[in-house]
Every structure is written in C-alpha cells, then in structure tokens.
Amino acid sequence: MEALFILIVVIVVALAFDFTNGFHDTGNAMATSIATGALKPRVAVGLSAVLNLVGAFLSIQVALTVTNKIIDIQGDSGAPISSLMGIPILTIILAGLVGGILWNLATWLFGLPSSSSHALFGGLMGAAIAALGWGGVKWDGVITSIILPALFAPVIAALVAAIGTRLVYKITQSLEPAGRDKGFRWGQIGSASLVSLAHGTGDAQKTMGVITLALIAYGSWTSTDSIPLWVKIACALAIATGTYIGGWRVIRTLGKGLVEIEAPQGMAAETASAAAILTSSHLGMALSTTHVATGSILGTGLGKKGAEVRWGVAGRMVVAWVITLPAAGLVGALCWLIAHALGPNVGTAIVLALLIAAASFMFVRSRRTAVNPDNVNSEWEGGLAPGEKAAHAFTENPAKAA
C-alpha cells in the first residue's frame, strides 16, 4: 500500500509538472507572433495548446530517453536491482519532480525563460545522487542527450535564424515595410504552429517518460521500449491545459525583452526553432525548447542590421540556464532526504505539502505584479530586469501599447 500511495502521488505531481511545463514554455512558440501582432494573445495560446496536444502523440523517442538514460534502474551503479525498484525509485522520482516544478515556478515568477527540461533532469539527478550516490545517474546518457545538445542547440539555432533573417530582408528590401510585414505575419501563423507541434513532440514526452519510469519501479509496467496509452493521453492533456493558461511573464520577456521583433524576424526565428526541435525529437535528444527559441530570437537580432539586442537580459537568462541543473538538483536531493528520513507515507505527504505551500506562495506573489494578455505587449522599460521590476513598470501603465 505504501508503494501504491507514492505511485499515485508521483503521477499527480508528474502531471502538475507537465502543466507548469506547458505555461512556462508557451512563449517558445508564440512570443514572437504575439509581439508582432500576427496573433492575438488568447488566440495564440489556444492554437498552441491544440498543437501541443497533437504533437504529444507523434513520437516517443524523447520519452524513452527519459525512461532509460537518466536514472540507473537496471543496476549499473552496483546496487542490487531489487534495492533500486519500488519505493526507493518512486521516492527519487517524486523528489526530482518537486525540484523541477519549483524551479519552473521560480523562473516564471521572474519572467526568465529557463529550461523546463533541465529543471526536471536536474531534480531527478539530484535526488538519484542523494539516494544512490554518483553511480545512480547514467552520466553517458546525460552528456550525450542533455549536456551536449544544450551547448550546441542555441548556437546553431541563432546562426540559422541570423542567416535566415539577413536573407529575408535582402530579398524583400524593395517592398514597402507595411505590405511586407503583413505577408510575414500570415507566415508566422504557420511557423509558430510548427513550433508548437514540435514542442509537443518533445516536452510532453518527458513527463511520459517519468511516469513510465515510475510504473516500471512499481512493477505494473515492464517495457522500456513503449509508453502506456493512458500515460500519453494524460500528459498530452496536461501540457495542453498549461499551454492554454499562458505563461505571460515568460512570453513578455521572449517577445519584448530580447529584441524588438518585426514580422520577418519572427518567422525566421520560429522556422529555425521548429527545425531544430523536430530534428532533436526524431533523434531522441531531450533538447530544451527554451534554449532553441531564445537562440533563434537572438539570431534575428544579429541578422537584422541596426537591430537592438538587449544583452543584459540575455546574460541573466544564460545565468539561469547554467544554474538550472544544480539548483533543481539541490531541491530534488533535499526532498529525497526529507522523504527518506520520515518514512515512505509521512515523508511523501510532507514533501507534497511543501510543494503545495511553495507553489501557492509564488502564485500569490506573482499577483502583485500581474502580467496578462492586456499588458504582455507593453513597451519594455529600458534598463529594467525581466520579471517583477519590468512587470511592475508596465503594470502601472497597462494602456501604454507596444
């Protein structure tokens, strides 16, 4: 009964993570379309939600990466397989999910587009190290499927977007800006839709992999090469619902904080992002869509002559990226220690209560400087950091349009 209770909590918390993943990463697909006026804010998040839902069913390669390449459940760490199954692994997964959720919420509160994927992986790795030692993590899988893509993907996306932006402006230089931008706004609807579809093929699968890992640990699923259908459906619905909520704080930073984007830039950024994400999903690499989307947006600033790139904002985002894995890992490790020290049932209940309390605090804190569809496109106040300061500045004058 103890294992069943923890399994149920793990599944609920995993779907909660998937929900936060949805609203945290909506901006990856729709921020530029909202910023250029190609799509109205509510229409954009609705379209993105539907396509995330569809995309979740297109592949399982990333889900299998999470199931097989992060935590050592086959006993390679040297511990007996029996000791790695059941309650120990379930507790590790729960602790890792809590680390991922809290990092997602903290970065959302400050409007920082950090990686939900790395938050999840960091939490799982931290909990596994606390429970099993350094051998509890499959470091070869972490390096090849997580670390290397994180280093190269933003750079490649930026280069592709920069080249695409330069070519687009060169080809259309004889056109009137108004007519040119109108055509590219229509194009953005298609390219942003493709990013949303790609996001579903990658990010929804990560939670599928986590739940499948929990089912394997519990003993109700044995295959490491497939995902239960009900898990696919539940994760697809969770990420789609979160996407529809709209992570307006992050959307604002990506759409207005990095570069003042025009429609041609927006389409170039979205096309580069979609290509990178779909390729990585096909190869089973757990790529961060946030890293790709941010790299693409920065690339459009580099590709357009005279464009202003706010390197201070970009620098703060990079700092958040660097500390995501260790920060979420520390939370995951701490949660595992609490659960382990207090026993399966009591420890699980305490960790769940701490998660609810911390999430509630951050939600209430966010309401003081609310970001919503009405002010998400307000002018970016120069010199202000993303998050609370910038949110406060434009919330004071929400009628001021971009």
Secondary structure by P-SEA (a helix, b strand, c coil): caaaaaaaaaaaaaaaaaaaaaaaccccccaaaaaaccccaaaaaaaaaaaaaaaccccaaaaaaaacccccccccccccccccccaaaaaaaaaaaaaaaaaaaaaaaacccccaaaaaaaaaaaaaaacccccccaaaaaaaccaaaaacaaaaaaaaaaaaaaaaaaaaccccaaaaaaaaaaaaaaaaaaaaaaaaacaaaaaaaaaaaaaaaaccccccccccaaaaaaaaaaaaaaaaacaaaaaaaaacccccccaaaaaaaaaaaaaaaaaaaaacccccaaaaaaaaaaaaaaaccccccaaaaaaaaaaaaaaaaaaaaaaaaaaaaaaaaacaaaaaaaaaaaaaaaaaaaaaaaaccccccccccccccccccccaaaaaaaaacccccc
